[in-house]
Amino acid sequence: MGFFFCFFFFFGGVADLRLQRKLKGRFATTTTTTTTTTTTTEKVNLGREKIVALFTLGRRLLHAAGGRGGTSQAGSSFFFGSRGLYSTMATAPTTDAPAAATVKKLHGREFYESIGSPKYILAPMVDQSEFAWRMLSRSFMPPELQSKLLAYTPMFHARLFSQDAPKPPYNKYRDSHFQCVLPKDPATLWLDGNPLVGDRPLFVQFCANDPQHLLAAALKVAPYCDAVDLNLGCPQGIAKKGHYGSFLQEDQELIYRLINTLHENLPIPVTAKIRILETKEKTLEYAKNVLSAGASILTVHGRRREQKSHLTGVADWEYIRYLRDNLPAETVIFANGNVLEHGDIEECIAATGADGVMSAEGNLSNPAIFAPEPQPGAFEDEFWRGRDGKGGWRVDAVFRRYLDILHKYVKGGEPPARRPLFVPGKGMDTEWMKEEIVIPPKKGSKSEAFGNPNYGALQAHMFHLLRHFVSKHHDVRDALARARLGELEQFEGIYKMVEKKVAEGLIEYEETDGKSMEDPAEEERLKKLVEEMGPAETSATAILRCKRPWWCVQPIIRPLPKEAMARGAIQPGKKDKKRVAEEEANGGEKRVKGDETKGGDAKVVEAVKEELEKQTEFQTSELVSG
Ligand SMILES: Cc1cc2nc3c(=O)[nH]c(=O)nc-3n(C[C@H](O)[C@H](O)[C@H](O)COP(=O)(O)O)c2cc1C
């Protein structure tokens, strides 16, 4: 099958016509009526469209032949087939999807199966699910599971993405968020959605409140992805202001029109990601509306709109189960929320009956979260195992994989030569640990990161990945904070700091027979919390389960809302204060301005607590997330 795919791509130019002729009659073809703007762009579209059409055709062939779909089999190794690298900002396409003969548009489960029935879903994350991160996450998947990992791009703003200025640069927003073709040679595929480097299956997500803007934006990306997703879950203030994301929940008719416009007019399927509503019944009605509008896949984030930042708490998988049980069996559902470790994925599928499980924060903390734990003896240098049997991917290993991807694909060059990762007990050289590490100063005045989504996300990714590491090694934290985004040399220097500290930590662990990482007092404290509060009421349960030494990637576990409240991390908002003030006024109690700490504030806190009680009455899962 792999050979078939290689053949398909590398001899695609010749095979294209021959195959199309051969396949005539086996696959229905349709012609889209979308027009391109200029003759030049028509030529451009033909070039890149040929590759994408071949790719799509190949996938459908495999599907028809009963294969796994094999989207990423074209580039199953993350070093495979990189071509056409370019070191400056990309100019994303400025034309709509080309008028080309395409394979019949599939829908729902048929479509899902055609892309390999993915079970592992890398969530859309603004500024964080960009190409390099997706490639890093995909790099941990064994070849037979490559097509099981579906990734979403970050959410893009449909109106900003679709509007073209009359002159170059036609759309800076688009250029700096989606780099699907080479800037100076738009006929050549580049990074985002490029099947030749393995960035498929890929869904592109937009937020929108205008069907025409959404369609215009979706047409721009259609040749480079497998589906377009509508964000109906964003709970942030900016979404409220811009009237998109979860703030469309109250306008079901608009939601229908947005989805249906893509369903009717886009050459590829449309999908949607929603949050749950106050009741299961209302959520079911909502889901039915989304599906009847034409969504091929429904992603359900099991949290309500109010559940964000300190109020995030646990997602309610029972709502997703309710949808599974009450929607037609062929509905494709992705469940989202509460996935901290790989094992949670199977648990989520068992609890919800979902087809796939999406992870956001769990993936940011551990990009290997979707991959099964390696067998003992495999990946010995990258995957560490402790005396208690618990293992984890080493931060230095993940950091270097990430840097290698940035060098290879984004910067367009070979990664620097690296020494093998240090593994204790192998008689490896340790002289290098005495070398002084110098982080080079910033170069020039303009950062290469400017306008490049892959460099732009680098620092935030590293802080997320090294969260536990930097809480011990403050010098690394400070170096990260000072580093300039586009300058890989600076990050290489930080990598060396990390590599050395990991080696030191591993040596100490071995020399102390594991005692260096033991903290009986802290373990006792956590266990006591679980005992006193009950496993579902404290994040200590998840900490005890997921904790690894600081040299391993691991989830960031937030306190549950009630715990955050008890620690004073949640402060009552203006509305709550106002409400309590009004209640007091009604009760004849007069409040003195500025005397907020007495009586009145205690009531505010009570009011917020009440609100929290309502919002956190979820299932007894001990997991916390995002
Ligand atoms: C950094 C970050 C950015 C996010 N951006 C988006 C986004 O662009 N679109 C979206 O639908 N959800 C976005 N989300 C929400 C996630 O996709 C996901 O629904 C949420 O974090 C719950 O999943 P989790 O419990 O696995 O974190 C974002 C989450 C994070 C942490």
The ligand as a MOL file (V3000), in Angstrom:
LIG
                    3D

  0  0  0     0  0            999 V3000
M  V30 BEGIN CTAB
M  V30 COUNTS 31 33 0 0 0
M  V30 BEGIN ATOM
M  V30 1 C -4.4320 27.5390 23.4470 0
M  V30 2 C -5.8200 27.1260 23.0520 0
M  V30 3 C -6.3810 27.6420 21.9030 0
M  V30 4 C -7.6570 27.2440 21.5070 0
M  V30 5 N -8.1620 27.6990 20.3160 0
M  V30 6 C -9.3160 27.1580 19.8350 0
M  V30 7 C -9.7320 27.4100 18.5000 0
M  V30 8 O -9.0530 28.0860 17.7380 0
M  V30 9 N -10.9040 26.8480 18.0800 0
M  V30 10 C -11.6550 26.0440 18.8980 0
M  V30 11 O -12.6940 25.5460 18.4640 0
M  V30 12 N -11.2520 25.7780 20.1560 0
M  V30 13 C -10.1040 26.2850 20.6230 0
M  V30 14 N -9.6500 25.9400 21.8640 0
M  V30 15 C -10.4390 24.9920 22.6600 0
M  V30 16 C -9.9720 23.5790 22.3750 0
M  V30 17 O -10.0700 23.2350 21.0310 0
M  V30 18 C -10.7680 22.5820 23.2240 0
M  V30 19 O -12.1090 22.6230 22.8260 0
M  V30 20 C -10.6930 22.8730 24.7150 0
M  V30 21 O -9.4070 23.2880 25.1050 0
M  V30 22 C -11.0920 21.6510 25.5110 0
M  V30 23 O -10.2630 20.5740 25.2190 0
M  V30 24 P -9.1410 20.0730 26.2550 0
M  V30 25 O -9.8760 19.7380 27.5040 0
M  V30 26 O -8.5260 18.8980 25.5960 0
M  V30 27 O -8.1890 21.2100 26.4650 0
M  V30 28 C -8.4000 26.3390 22.2970 0
M  V30 29 C -7.8210 25.8270 23.4690 0
M  V30 30 C -6.5480 26.2000 23.8350 0
M  V30 31 C -5.9550 25.6200 25.0750 0
M  V30 END ATOM
M  V30 BEGIN BOND
M  V30 1 1 1 2
M  V30 2 1 2 3
M  V30 3 2 2 30
M  V30 4 2 3 4
M  V30 5 1 4 5
M  V30 6 1 4 28
M  V30 7 2 5 6
M  V30 8 1 6 7
M  V30 9 1 6 13
M  V30 10 2 7 8
M  V30 11 1 7 9
M  V30 12 1 9 10
M  V30 13 2 10 11
M  V30 14 1 10 12
M  V30 15 2 12 13
M  V30 16 1 13 14
M  V30 17 1 14 15
M  V30 18 1 14 28
M  V30 19 1 15 16
M  V30 20 1 16 17
M  V30 21 1 16 18
M  V30 22 1 18 19
M  V30 23 1 18 20
M  V30 24 1 20 21
M  V30 25 1 20 22
M  V30 26 1 22 23
M  V30 27 1 23 24
M  V30 28 2 24 25
M  V30 29 1 24 26
M  V30 30 1 24 27
M  V30 31 2 28 29
M  V30 32 1 29 30
M  V30 33 1 30 31
M  V30 END BOND
M  V30 END CTAB
M  END
